[in-house]
């Protein structure tokens, strides 16, 4: 892979995604940081947080896609092998992508069935992970 491509990919991976934002101190923050700033319910597990009064969040990156953490993870895990110039490392990325797709579909289905207001949100924000695609 040409050096210029590796540098471009490294910059993308470093920042996690081009959807960067500047925080209140003027520092760049990643999309992941942005997600956690606007959604106090974001966490690695998949559950409805009735104990914390979970509500639908539709601001920040959630106004663009319904699962922005997965979008950020996709950029990171795809970009790392490219930044290293290892096309062979994209093979396990493909397996991980299948797992991420299945998890996203199941999580979205659960949220639509169990979280009040999520069906309306899903109608407004059509894309799950990739704007304009899926």
Buried (B, 14 or more C-beta within 10 A) or exposed (E): EEEEEBEBBBEBBEBBBEBEEEEEEEEEBBBBBBBBBBBEBBEEEEEBEEEEEBBBBBEBBBBBBBBBBBBBBBBBBBBBBBBBEEEEBBEEBEEBBEEBBEEBEEBBEBBBEEBEEBEEBBEEBEBBBEEEEE
